[in-house]
Amino acid sequence: MSKRVVIYNDHTFGLVKKENKDILTDYILEMKSKRKAVKTIEQYVFDIKMFFCWAVDELDNKSILRLKKRDFRRFFLGMQERGASPARINRVQCSLRNMLEFCVEDDDIYEDYEINAMRSIKGVPKEEVREIVFLTNDQITKIVDYLVEKGDYQKALYLTLSFESAGRRNEVYQVEKKGFVESAKTNQVTGKRGKKFQLLYFNKSRELAQKWLEQRGEDNIDSLWVVGKGENKRQASYEALYDWTTKFRDILDEITGEYIEFNPHSFRHSALERYNDGTHYVLKELGKESLPLEVLKVLANHDSIETTSGYLINKDQQLLEQAFGL
């Protein structure tokens, strides 16, 4: 059972003070008016609900507007003791801090609330950044070929679409089946900060999609990703795509004897790197040797070249050695 579930449950949330629930409702409307991404709103709401559930027993279900800095610090210390990661704690802090700042700024409804008690609480230092894993074109191809041989066209398609489009897992998850085989662009998806765009893909993904949709048969589910059969067939969960990725690790281990702990975001890094270093299988289809950084920036839907450059393998040492003939 996850640590989130231990803190939050529907029964306890039903006991939460009406004033707190009303504040959350107002804040949800505020986030929607600012066109926050649906997934971002869902994350914020869950974080805040979790805190409210904890406060039912630990803080006598008080109004959040009456809580002091020490009350919030107790909660975050408790999260640390439960083993929550610094990233998770900092996100919950952000959710609560932003909601309380909304209350400070809304003089009409919360005219007596002037000081955000969360404003001066410092975030937890982040853990050392996990090393980025870059998969080679050969490794990707080996996994895809294995899946195709087993007739698991859906998982093979998830991998090729991720590797061809350089899309984030959340973006790939939003892809729908309608028109996929006939096109080179997905339906419009929503990325970070509410950006809307289409993901690009190529022949390998189209071929796999054709096989997958024939295998899947008729249904009324829009999503490209499903689980179950017959009456139990339903859209796959967002978490399912991560589960598929962990299976890919085992497949690569079985084929090569090397276990690599990559994750869905590794496909995005790997795609951009292989387009840049000239080894991506799509380049042969396009008749190109490689793609320049400015094209990769657009493909990745980044705001700056610097962000895109940070997604690639650092080649400073290699350039230095070449320059001095080492």
DRENDOMAR-447877 format. One line per 4 residues: number of its first residue (from 1); their letters; for each residue x, y, z of C-alpha. Coordinates in steps of 0.1 Angstrom, whole numbers. Layout:
BEGIN
NUM	a	X/Y/Z | ...;
//
This chain:
BEGIN
1	mskr	0/0/0 | 14/34/-9 | 22/61/16 | -4/84/-1;
5	vviy	-32/59/7 | -21/56/43 | -27/93/49 | -57/98/26;
9	ndht	-90/79/26 | -125/88/15 | -141/83/49 | -117/107/67;
13	fglv	-121/133/39 | -158/131/45 | -151/144/80 | -131/174/68;
17	kken	-144/208/80 | -168/223/54 | -148/256/54 | -117/237/43;
21	kdil	-136/219/15 | -150/252/3 | -116/268/2 | -104/239/-19;
25	tdyi	-134/242/-42 | -127/279/-47 | -90/271/-54 | -99/245/-80;
29	lemk	-120/271/-99 | -91/295/-97 | -67/269/-112 | -92/261/-140;
33	skrk	-96/298/-148 | -58/301/-152 | -59/270/-175 | -38/248/-154;
37	avkt	-33/214/-169 | -59/188/-158 | -32/165/-144 | -16/194/-125;
41	ieqy	-49/203/-109 | -55/166/-99 | -20/164/-83 | -26/197/-63;
45	vfdi	-61/185/-52 | -48/152/-40 | -20/168/-20 | -43/192/-3;
49	kmff	-69/165/4 | -42/144/20 | -32/173/43 | -68/179/53;
53	cwav	-72/142/62 | -41/143/84 | -54/175/100 | -88/159/110;
57	deld	-71/139/138 | -38/157/143 | -51/193/143 | -87/188/155;
61	nksi	-100/195/120 | -93/232/123 | -97/257/95 | -65/258/74;
65	lrlk	-67/296/77 | -61/293/115 | -31/271/113 | 4/282/122;
69	krdf	38/275/107 | 45/249/133 | 14/229/123 | 25/226/88;
73	rrff	61/217/98 | 47/188/119 | 29/175/89 | 60/176/67;
77	lgmq	82/160/94 | 56/132/95 | 59/128/57 | 97/125/61;
81	erga	93/99/88 | 70/79/65 | 98/79/39 | 83/103/14;
85	spar	109/117/-10 | 121/153/-9 | 105/159/-44 | 71/146/-31;
89	inrv	73/167/1 | 83/198/-19 | 54/193/-42 | 29/191/-14;
93	qcsl	44/222/1 | 39/240/-32 | 3/228/-34 | -5/241/1;
97	rnml	15/273/-3 | -2/283/-36 | -37/276/-22 | -30/298/8;
101	efcv	-15/325/-13 | -47/325/-33 | -66/331/-1 | -43/360/8;
105	eddd	-49/376/-26 | -87/371/-25 | -98/400/-3 | -135/396/-11;
109	iyed	-139/361/4 | -109/358/27 | -105/394/39 | -92/384/73;
113	yein	-65/361/60 | -34/383/55 | -3/361/62 | 4/329/44;
117	amrs	18/306/71 | 34/284/45 | 53/313/29 | 84/310/51;
121	ikgv	86/272/52 | 117/260/33 | 116/231/10 | 135/199/17;
125	pkee	169/196/-1 | 166/175/-31 | 183/141/-34 | 212/138/-58;
129	vrei	197/138/-93 | 193/103/-107 | 217/95/-135 | 201/99/-170;
133	vflt	200/66/-189 | 205/67/-226 | 195/37/-246 | 211/29/-280;
137	ndqi	191/25/-312 | 202/-11/-311 | 188/-17/-276 | 155/-1/-285;
141	tkiv	153/-22/-317 | 161/-54/-298 | 132/-49/-273 | 108/-40/-301;
145	dylv	117/-71/-321 | 113/-93/-291 | 78/-78/-284 | 68/-82/-320;
149	ekgd	79/-118/-320 | 57/-124/-290 | 28/-107/-307 | 27/-79/-281;
153	yqka	22/-52/-306 | 7/-26/-282 | 38/-25/-260 | 60/-24/-290;
157	lylt	40/5/-303 | 43/24/-270 | 81/20/-272 | 85/31/-309;
161	lsfe	61/60/-305 | 80/72/-274 | 113/68/-292 | 102/84/-325;
165	sagr	82/113/-310 | 105/121/-280 | 72/126/-261 | 68/125/-224;
169	rnev	49/96/-209 | 19/118/-201 | 18/131/-237 | 21/96/-252;
173	yqve	-6/84/-228 | -31/110/-243 | -27/96/-279 | -60/83/-294;
177	kkgf	-64/55/-320 | -86/75/-345 | -67/82/-377 | -34/71/-362;
181	vesa	-25/46/-390 | -33/71/-417 | -14/100/-403 | 21/111/-391;
185	ktnq	8/133/-363 | -12/123/-332 | -43/141/-320 | -35/172/-300;
189	vtgk	-20/165/-266 | -14/187/-236 | 22/190/-223 | 39/209/-195;
193	rgkk	25/243/-186 | -6/236/-206 | 12/236/-240 | -9/220/-268;
197	fqll	7/202/-297 | 8/170/-318 | 34/143/-315 | 53/132/-347;
201	yfnk	58/95/-356 | 69/75/-385 | 66/42/-405 | 76/18/-377;
205	srel	49/31/-354 | 23/31/-382 | 30/-5/-390 | 28/-16/-354;
209	aqkw	-4/4/-349 | -20/-14/-379 | -11/-48/-363 | -22/-37/-328;
213	leqr	-56/-23/-339 | -63/-54/-359 | -54/-75/-329 | -74/-53/-306;
217	gedn	-106/-55/-326 | -137/-32/-324 | -144/-12/-292 | -157/22/-282;
221	idsl	-125/33/-264 | -108/64/-279 | -74/58/-263 | -47/40/-282;
225	wvvg	-39/21/-250 | -62/-5/-235 | -61/-35/-211 | -84/-64/-205;
229	kgen	-106/-83/-229 | -142/-85/-239 | -165/-68/-214 | -135/-61/-191;
233	krqa	-116/-41/-219 | -109/-6/-207 | -84/23/-212 | -50/14/-197;
237	syea	-41/34/-166 | -13/60/-167 | 7/38/-144 | 4/9/-168;
241	lydw	29/25/-192 | 55/25/-164 | 48/-11/-157 | 54/-19/-194;
245	ttkf	87/-1/-191 | 98/-23/-162 | 91/-53/-183 | 113/-38/-211;
249	rdil	142/-39/-186 | 137/-76/-181 | 135/-82/-218 | 167/-63/-225;
253	deit	184/-82/-196 | 172/-115/-211 | 185/-106/-246 | 218/-90/-236;
257	geyi	225/-102/-201 | 227/-65/-190 | 201/-51/-166 | 196/-13/-171;
261	efnp	173/6/-148 | 158/30/-174 | 124/46/-170 | 98/61/-195;
265	hsfr	117/94/-195 | 148/76/-207 | 130/71/-241 | 127/109/-245;
269	hsal	164/115/-237 | 174/86/-259 | 153/98/-288 | 168/133/-288;
273	eryn	204/120/-284 | 200/94/-312 | 185/120/-335 | 214/142/-327;
277	dgth	242/116/-330 | 229/102/-362 | 220/66/-350 | 182/68/-348;
281	yvlk	165/44/-372 | 141/71/-384 | 170/92/-399 | 174/65/-426;
285	elgk	137/68/-434 | 141/106/-436 | 173/105/-456 | 191/126/-430;
289	eslp	224/121/-412 | 213/138/-380 | 190/165/-367 | 204/199/-354;
293	levl	197/212/-320 | 171/238/-332 | 150/210/-347 | 152/189/-316;
297	kvla	141/219/-296 | 109/220/-316 | 104/183/-316 | 107/182/-278;
301	nhds	85/213/-274 | 111/230/-252 | 112/267/-246 | 149/271/-251;
305	iett	179/255/-268 | 196/253/-234 | 169/230/-221 | 172/207/-252;
309	sgyl	210/207/-249 | 206/195/-213 | 187/165/-225 | 217/152/-245;
313	inkd	250/135/-235 | 276/161/-224 | 302/160/-252 | 326/187/-238;
317	qqll	354/162/-230 | 350/145/-264 | 353/179/-282 | 383/188/-261;
321	eqaf	401/156/-269 | 393/160/-306 | 406/196/-307 | 439/185/-292;
325	gl	442/153/-311 | 441/131/-280;
//
